[in-house]
């Protein structure tokens, strides 16, 4: 994704995103702008490339944004 992803004429009402950190950051921005976001992750945790102790607090924070 590039910065152009934030340069839209209208906000999407709903986003479907994966569980990687870059996409989660963009999803968080869109949620704060008023969109809804659904995170789809095939594995047992968000941020699959990170250690569990790093991913766990972020997962809790992301759930609180819903």
C-alpha distances in whole Angstrom, upper triangle without the diagonal:
4,7,8,7,10,12,13,17,17,16,16,19,17,14,14,12,12,14,12,12,8,8,11,11,9,11,14,13,14,17,18,18,20,17,18,16,17,16,17,18,20,22,24,22,18,17,19,18,20,24,25,26,23,21,24,24,21,21,24,22,20,23,24,22,22
4,5,6,8,10,12,16,17,16,16,20,19,16,17,15,16,17,15,14,10,11,14,12,10,13,15,13,14,18,18,18,20,18,20,18,20,19,21,21,24,25,27,25,21,19,22,21,22,26,28,29,25,24,27,26,22,24,26,24,22,25,26,23,24
4,5,6,7,10,14,15,15,16,19,19,17,18,16,18,19,17,15,12,12,14,12,10,13,14,12,13,16,16,15,18,17,19,18,21,20,22,23,26,28,29,26,23,21,24,23,24,28,29,29,26,25,27,26,23,24,26,24,22,25,25,22,24
4,5,5,8,11,13,13,14,18,18,16,18,17,19,20,19,18,14,14,16,14,11,14,16,13,13,17,17,16,18,17,19,18,21,21,23,24,27,29,31,28,25,23,26,26,27,30,31,32,29,27,30,29,25,26,28,26,23,26,27,24,24
4,6,7,11,11,10,11,14,14,12,14,13,15,17,16,16,12,11,13,12,8,11,13,11,10,14,15,13,15,14,16,15,17,17,19,21,24,26,28,25,22,21,23,24,25,28,29,30,26,25,27,26,22,23,25,23,20,23,24,20,21
4,6,9,10,9,11,14,14,13,15,15,17,19,18,16,13,12,14,12,8,10,12,9,8,12,12,10,13,12,15,15,18,18,21,23,26,28,29,26,23,22,25,25,26,29,30,30,27,25,27,26,22,23,25,22,20,22,23,19,20
4,7,9,9,12,15,16,15,18,18,21,22,21,20,17,16,17,15,12,14,15,12,11,15,15,12,15,14,17,18,21,22,24,26,29,31,33,30,26,26,28,29,29,33,33,34,30,29,31,30,26,27,29,26,23,26,26,22,23
4,5,7,9,12,14,14,17,17,20,23,22,21,18,17,18,17,13,14,16,13,11,14,15,12,13,13,16,16,19,21,23,26,29,31,33,30,27,26,29,30,31,34,34,35,32,30,32,31,27,27,29,26,23,25,26,22,22
4,7,10,13,15,16,19,20,23,26,26,25,22,20,21,20,16,17,19,16,13,16,17,13,14,14,17,18,21,23,26,28,32,34,36,33,30,30,32,33,34,38,38,38,35,33,35,33,30,30,31,29,26,28,28,24,24
4,6,9,12,13,17,18,22,24,24,24,21,19,20,19,15,15,17,14,11,14,14,11,11,10,14,15,19,21,23,26,30,32,33,31,28,28,31,32,33,36,36,37,34,31,33,31,28,28,29,26,23,25,25,21,21
4,6,9,10,14,15,19,21,21,21,19,16,16,16,12,12,13,11,8,10,11,8,8,7,10,12,15,17,20,23,26,29,30,28,24,25,28,29,30,33,32,33,30,28,29,28,24,24,25,23,20,21,21,17,17
4,5,7,10,13,16,19,20,20,18,15,15,16,12,11,13,12,8,10,12,10,9,6,8,10,12,15,17,21,24,26,28,26,22,23,26,28,29,32,31,32,29,27,28,27,24,23,24,22,19,20,20,17,16
4,7,10,13,17,19,21,21,20,16,16,17,14,12,13,13,9,9,12,10,8,5,6,9,11,14,17,20,23,26,27,25,22,24,26,29,29,32,31,32,30,27,27,26,23,22,23,21,18,18,19,15,14
4,7,10,13,16,18,19,18,14,14,15,13,10,12,13,9,9,12,11,9,6,5,5,8,11,13,17,20,22,23,22,19,21,23,25,26,29,28,29,27,24,24,24,21,19,20,19,16,16,17,14,12
4,6,10,12,14,15,14,11,11,13,10,7,10,11,8,9,13,12,11,7,6,5,6,8,10,14,17,19,21,19,16,18,20,22,23,26,25,27,24,21,22,22,19,17,19,18,14,15,17,14,12
4,7,10,12,14,14,10,10,13,11,9,12,14,11,12,15,16,14,11,9,6,5,6,7,10,13,16,18,16,14,16,17,20,21,24,23,25,23,19,21,21,18,16,18,18,14,15,17,15,13
4,7,9,11,10,7,7,10,9,7,11,13,11,12,15,16,16,12,11,7,6,5,6,8,12,14,16,14,11,12,14,16,18,20,20,22,20,16,18,19,15,14,17,16,13,14,17,15,14
4,6,9,9,7,7,11,11,9,12,15,14,15,18,19,19,16,14,10,9,6,5,6,9,11,13,11,8,9,10,13,14,17,17,19,17,14,16,17,14,13,16,16,13,14,17,16,15
4,7,9,7,6,10,11,10,12,15,15,15,18,20,20,17,15,11,10,6,6,5,8,9,10,8,5,6,7,10,11,14,13,16,13,10,12,14,11,10,13,13,11,12,16,15,15
4,6,6,6,9,10,11,12,15,16,16,18,20,21,19,17,14,13,10,10,9,11,11,13,10,7,5,7,8,9,13,14,15,13,10,13,14,11,11,15,15,12,15,18,17,17
4,6,5,6,9,10,10,13,14,15,17,19,20,18,17,14,14,11,13,12,15,14,15,12,8,6,9,9,9,13,14,15,11,10,13,13,10,11,14,13,11,15,17,15,17
4,5,5,7,9,10,11,13,14,16,17,19,17,17,14,15,12,14,14,17,17,18,15,12,10,12,12,13,16,17,18,15,13,16,16,13,14,17,15,13,17,18,17,18
4,5,5,6,9,10,11,12,14,15,17,14,14,11,11,9,11,12,15,16,17,15,11,10,13,13,14,18,18,20,17,14,17,17,13,14,17,15,12,15,17,15,16
4,5,5,6,9,10,10,12,14,15,13,12,9,10,8,11,11,15,15,16,13,9,9,12,13,14,16,16,17,14,12,14,14,10,10,13,11,8,12,14,12,13
4,5,5,6,9,10,11,13,15,13,13,11,13,12,14,15,18,19,19,16,12,11,15,15,15,18,18,19,15,14,16,15,11,12,14,12,10,13,14,12,14
4,5,5,6,9,10,11,13,11,12,10,12,12,14,16,19,20,21,18,14,14,17,18,18,21,22,22,19,17,19,18,14,15,17,15,12,15,16,13,14
4,5,5,6,9,10,11,9,8,6,9,9,12,14,17,19,20,17,13,14,17,18,18,21,21,22,19,16,18,17,13,13,15,13,10,12,13,10,11
4,5,5,6,9,10,9,9,8,11,11,14,16,19,20,20,17,14,14,18,19,18,21,20,20,17,15,16,15,11,12,13,10,8,11,11,8,10
4,5,5,6,9,9,10,10,13,14,17,19,23,23,24,21,17,17,21,22,21,24,24,24,20,19,20,18,15,16,17,14,12,14,14,11,12
4,5,5,6,5,7,8,11,13,16,18,22,24,24,21,18,19,22,23,23,26,25,26,23,21,22,20,17,17,18,15,13,15,15,11,12
4,5,5,5,6,7,10,12,15,18,22,23,23,20,17,18,22,23,23,25,24,25,22,20,20,18,15,15,16,13,10,12,11,8,8
4,5,7,9,10,14,15,19,21,25,26,26,23,19,20,24,25,24,27,26,26,23,21,21,19,16,17,17,13,12,13,12,9,10
4,6,9,11,15,17,20,23,27,28,28,25,22,23,26,27,27,30,29,29,26,24,25,23,20,20,20,17,15,17,16,12,13
4,7,10,13,16,19,22,26,27,28,25,22,23,26,28,28,30,29,30,27,25,25,23,20,20,20,17,15,16,15,11,11
4,7,10,13,16,19,23,25,25,23,20,21,24,26,26,29,28,29,26,23,24,23,19,19,19,17,14,15,15,11,10
4,7,10,13,17,20,22,22,20,18,19,22,25,25,27,26,27,24,21,21,21,18,16,17,15,12,12,13,10,8
4,6,10,13,16,18,19,17,14,16,18,21,21,24,22,24,21,18,19,18,15,14,15,14,10,11,12,9,8
4,6,10,13,15,16,14,12,15,17,20,20,22,21,23,21,17,18,18,15,13,15,14,10,10,13,11,9
4,6,10,12,13,11,9,11,13,16,17,19,17,19,18,14,15,16,13,10,13,13,9,10,13,12,10
4,7,9,11,10,9,11,12,15,17,19,17,20,19,15,16,18,15,12,15,16,13,13,16,15,14
4,6,8,7,6,9,8,12,14,15,14,17,16,13,14,16,14,11,15,16,13,14,17,17,16
4,7,8,9,11,9,13,15,16,15,19,18,15,16,19,17,14,17,19,17,17,20,20,19
4,6,8,9,7,10,12,13,12,16,15,12,13,17,15,13,16,18,16,17,20,21,20
4,7,10,8,11,12,12,10,13,14,11,11,14,14,11,14,17,15,15,19,20,19
4,6,6,9,9,10,8,11,10,7,8,11,10,8,11,13,12,12,16,17,17
4,5,9,9,10,9,11,10,6,8,10,8,6,10,11,10,11,14,15,15
4,6,6,8,9,11,8,6,9,11,8,8,12,13,11,14,16,16,17
4,6,8,8,12,10,8,11,13,12,11,15,16,15,16,19,20,20
4,7,9,12,10,9,12,15,13,14,17,18,17,19,22,22,23
4,6,8,6,6,10,12,11,12,15,16,16,18,20,21,22
4,5,5,6,9,11,11,12,15,16,17,18,21,22,23
4,5,5,6,9,10,10,12,14,15,16,18,20,21
4,6,6,7,9,10,12,13,15,16,18,20,22
4,6,6,7,9,11,12,13,15,17,18,20
4,6,5,6,9,10,10,12,14,16,17
4,5,5,6,9,10,11,13,15,16
4,5,5,6,9,10,11,13,15
4,5,5,6,9,10,11,13
4,5,5,6,9,10,11
4,5,5,6,9,10
4,5,5,7,9
4,5,5,7
4,5,6
4,5
4
